[in-house]
């Protein structure tokens, strides 16, 4: 499994920091509630001090969305959307143990965490500018084409596995009950992104090991 950034993305956003983790041999029967509770407590402490819009992690993504020509209050990065929802409802959706755990980690660190079923990805997964003919499948099954120039996650078959970078993932490669291998991608652009993504990865790796002791984990170096 290879994960890379197209040269134009690296050039436009030189401050980008990211890490990718390949997780193998997990299942949907595990109970991540203890680890989720721990991570949510971190988010609670941060939200008690300020709303998510004041977090440097979120502010950096808002600037990035503006640079991409998107209204940051209309299209939000995944971590901001989670934080907003949690602040209002004080709960997170229950989807799959791995997704629920990664959502809690995203909430705690205010950093987008994308999770892809590798069995649905052909070849290399690349963050790139869309040509406009890529195929994106929504969670409802609708088929869309990204706008030309839009930042997407694309595979070698021309499938878009996320639109507007960290805004919306595809239903095609969503983790489901039968998924046994996934690629977890974390991305940030704020001043302390490198240190914070390292802390997120360490915390998430420990949580994954606690929930799935027999799972195999390997860091994938973004190209």
Helices and strands as residue ranges (DSSP letters): E 3-5, H 7-12, E 17-24, H 33-49, G 52-54, H 56-67, H 78-89, H 97-109, E 112-117, G 118-120, E 125-129, E 136-137, E 143-144, E 151-154, E 160-163, E 168-169, E 181-188, H 193-211, E 216-220
